[in-house]
């Protein structure tokens, strides 16, 4: 979805209209059972996900079982109201209205079953780009990212440092997590700005453990 291009498409089986990023899917993006879909004119948009609801608001049942996930945007054409999904849990989806609200909305990623990055993903002793584009949708680009950080080292004073990818030698405006006692795991909850490509920079000099999990991110309301 790097180009932020959307296609307005209509399922020929039930007539339902969708907005789909980059290219028309080969089957219905909600139930997957319809293969006859017509792609119309492409439009440029900064909304990476969408579903034109043809005149109704989303409910708690418009959830992950229907293909929705955190960050999806829903447009109620009749009511002129837009919504963003902040939690797609089955039977308990949360859709927050965004039209005219301004400000920003926190998107909770939900359950995560593994670390996103571990010690082997770092370059020990140097900053390294951590690409979050496989986790955070395009709507979260150039916004704050919420991170769980865990670290452990046999040496006191070792650290993980996270910062925005600025291309400069910034060592002050950073999120720094330290080890105060050897061989004890320390956990931190931090916020870092990602860039337009959803990249942050990360440094560690730990020798036993360094893990990151993306907990959530901000998007425009």
C-alpha positions as CSV (number, residue, x, y, z in Angstrom):
1,X,0.0,0.0,0.0
2,X,3.0,2.3,-0.4
3,X,1.3,4.3,-3.2
4,X,-1.8,5.1,-1.1
5,X,-3.9,4.3,-4.2
6,X,-7.5,3.1,-3.6
7,X,-9.9,1.4,-6.0
8,X,-13.7,1.7,-5.6
9,X,-15.0,-1.8,-6.3
10,X,-18.4,-3.5,-6.2
11,X,-19.1,-7.1,-5.6
12,X,-21.2,-8.3,-8.5
13,X,-22.8,-11.0,-6.4
14,X,-24.4,-8.9,-3.7
15,X,-23.7,-5.4,-5.0
16,X,-21.8,-4.3,-1.9
17,X,-19.3,-1.5,-2.5
18,X,-15.8,-1.5,-1.1
19,X,-12.8,0.8,-1.1
20,X,-9.6,-1.2,-1.5
21,X,-6.0,-0.1,-1.4
22,X,-3.5,-0.3,-4.3
23,X,-5.4,-2.9,-6.4
24,X,-8.7,-4.7,-6.6
25,X,-8.7,-8.0,-4.7
26,X,-9.6,-11.2,-6.6
27,X,-12.5,-12.0,-4.2
28,X,-14.8,-10.2,-1.8
29,X,-12.6,-8.7,1.0
30,X,-15.1,-9.4,3.7
31,X,-16.5,-12.9,3.2
32,X,-14.0,-14.1,0.6
33,X,-16.8,-16.1,-1.2
34,X,-17.3,-13.9,-4.2
35,X,-14.9,-13.8,-7.1
36,X,-16.8,-11.4,-9.4
37,X,-15.6,-7.9,-8.5
38,X,-15.4,-5.0,-10.8
39,X,-12.6,-2.4,-10.4
40,X,-13.6,1.2,-11.2
41,X,-11.6,4.4,-11.4
42,X,-8.6,4.6,-9.0
43,X,-8.4,7.6,-6.7
44,X,-5.5,8.9,-4.6
45,X,-6.1,8.9,-0.9
46,X,-4.2,8.9,2.4
47,X,-6.6,6.3,3.9
48,X,-4.9,3.0,3.6
49,X,-7.9,0.8,4.4
50,X,-11.6,1.4,3.8
51,X,-15.0,0.0,3.5
52,X,-17.9,2.1,2.1
53,X,-20.9,1.0,4.2
54,X,-23.6,2.3,1.8
55,X,-25.5,4.0,4.6
56,X,-25.0,2.2,7.9
57,X,-22.6,2.3,10.8
58,X,-20.3,-0.6,11.8
59,X,-21.2,-2.8,14.8
60,X,-19.3,-5.0,17.3
61,X,-19.8,-7.9,14.8
62,X,-17.9,-6.1,12.1
63,X,-14.7,-7.7,13.4
64,X,-11.6,-9.8,12.5
65,X,-13.8,-12.7,11.4
66,X,-14.9,-10.5,8.5
67,X,-11.4,-9.4,7.6
68,X,-11.3,-6.2,9.5
69,X,-8.3,-5.2,11.7
70,X,-7.1,-2.2,13.7
71,X,-6.6,0.8,11.4
72,X,-9.4,0.1,9.0
73,X,-11.6,3.0,8.2
74,X,-15.3,2.8,7.5
75,X,-17.3,5.4,5.6
76,X,-21.0,5.7,6.3
77,X,-22.1,7.4,3.1
78,X,-25.7,8.2,4.2
79,X,-24.7,9.6,7.6
80,X,-21.6,11.4,6.4
81,X,-19.7,9.8,9.3
82,X,-16.4,8.0,9.2
83,X,-15.1,5.4,11.7
84,X,-11.8,3.8,12.5
85,X,-11.4,0.4,14.0
86,X,-9.3,0.4,17.2
87,X,-10.0,-3.2,18.2
88,X,-11.1,-5.9,15.8
89,X,-11.7,-8.7,18.4
90,X,-14.4,-11.2,17.4
91,X,-17.8,-10.1,18.6
92,X,-16.4,-7.1,20.4
93,X,-15.1,-4.8,17.6
94,X,-14.6,-1.1,18.5
95,X,-15.2,1.5,15.9
96,X,-14.5,5.1,16.8
97,X,-16.1,8.0,14.9
98,X,-13.6,10.3,13.3
99,X,-15.6,12.8,11.2
100,X,-15.0,16.3,12.2
101,X,-13.3,15.3,15.5
102,X,-9.8,16.4,14.7
103,X,-6.9,15.4,16.9
104,X,-5.6,11.9,17.0
105,X,-6.7,8.4,17.9
106,X,-4.8,5.6,19.6
107,X,-5.0,2.2,17.8
108,X,-4.5,-0.7,20.2
109,X,-2.8,-3.6,18.3
110,X,-4.4,-6.2,20.5
111,X,-3.0,-9.6,21.3
112,X,0.5,-10.4,20.1
113,X,1.9,-13.9,20.3
114,X,5.7,-13.2,19.9
115,X,8.2,-10.4,20.1
116,X,8.4,-8.3,16.9
117,X,12.2,-7.8,17.3
118,X,14.8,-9.8,19.4
119,X,18.5,-9.4,20.1
120,X,19.4,-10.9,16.7
121,X,17.5,-8.2,14.9
122,X,19.7,-5.5,16.4
123,X,23.2,-4.5,15.4
124,X,24.9,-4.6,18.8
125,X,26.8,-1.4,19.4
126,X,25.3,0.6,16.6
127,X,22.0,2.1,15.6
128,X,19.9,0.1,13.1
129,X,16.7,0.9,11.2
130,X,13.7,-1.1,12.5
131,X,11.0,-1.2,9.8
132,X,7.5,-1.3,11.3
133,X,5.6,-1.1,8.0
134,X,4.6,-4.8,8.3
135,X,2.9,-4.0,11.6
136,X,1.7,-0.4,11.4
137,X,-0.7,0.7,8.5
138,X,0.1,3.7,6.3
139,X,-2.2,5.8,8.4
140,X,0.2,5.5,11.3
141,X,3.2,6.9,9.3
142,X,4.9,9.9,10.9
143,X,3.0,9.3,14.1
144,X,3.9,8.2,17.6
145,X,4.4,4.5,18.1
146,X,3.8,2.7,21.5
147,X,6.4,0.1,22.3
148,X,7.0,-2.6,24.9
149,X,10.8,-2.9,25.5
150,X,12.6,-5.7,27.4
151,X,16.3,-5.9,28.0
152,X,18.8,-7.9,30.1
153,X,22.6,-7.9,30.3
154,X,25.3,-9.4,32.5
155,X,26.8,-5.9,32.7
156,X,25.2,-3.0,34.6
157,X,24.5,0.2,32.6
158,X,23.8,-1.5,29.2
159,X,20.8,-0.1,27.3
160,X,18.4,0.1,24.5
161,X,18.0,3.5,22.8
162,X,15.0,4.2,20.5
163,X,14.6,7.3,18.4
164,X,13.0,8.9,15.3
165,X,14.9,8.3,12.1
166,X,16.2,11.8,11.6
167,X,19.5,11.2,9.8
168,X,21.3,13.2,12.4
169,X,23.5,12.2,15.4
170,X,20.6,12.8,17.9
171,X,21.6,11.4,21.3
172,X,19.4,13.5,23.6
173,X,15.8,13.4,22.2
174,X,15.6,9.7,22.6
175,X,13.8,6.9,24.6
176,X,16.5,5.2,26.7
177,X,16.0,2.0,28.6
178,X,18.8,0.8,31.0
179,X,20.0,-2.2,33.0
180,X,20.6,-1.3,36.7
181,X,21.4,-4.8,38.0
182,X,23.1,-7.5,36.1
183,X,21.2,-10.5,34.6
184,X,17.7,-9.1,35.6
185,X,15.2,-8.4,32.9
186,X,13.9,-4.8,32.8
187,X,10.8,-3.8,30.9
188,X,9.8,-0.4,29.8
189,X,6.8,1.2,28.1
190,X,7.9,4.0,25.6
191,X,6.7,6.1,22.8
192,X,8.8,6.9,19.7
193,X,8.0,8.8,16.5
194,X,8.2,6.8,13.3
195,X,9.0,8.4,10.0
196,X,7.0,8.5,6.7
197,X,8.2,5.0,5.9
198,X,7.2,3.7,9.4
199,X,10.9,3.3,10.4
200,X,12.5,4.0,13.8
201,X,16.1,3.7,14.8
202,X,17.2,1.3,17.6
203,X,20.5,0.8,19.4
204,X,21.6,-1.8,22.0
205,X,24.8,-2.9,23.7
206,X,23.1,-5.6,25.8
207,X,24.6,-9.1,25.6
208,X,21.7,-11.2,27.0
209,X,18.4,-9.9,25.7
210,X,16.8,-7.1,23.8
211,X,13.1,-7.4,22.7
212,X,10.6,-5.0,21.2
213,X,6.8,-5.3,20.7
214,X,4.7,-2.7,19.0
215,X,1.7,-2.2,21.3
216,X,-0.2,0.4,19.3
217,X,0.1,3.6,17.3
218,X,-1.5,7.0,16.7
219,X,-3.5,8.0,13.6
220,X,-5.3,11.2,12.6
221,X,-8.9,11.5,13.9
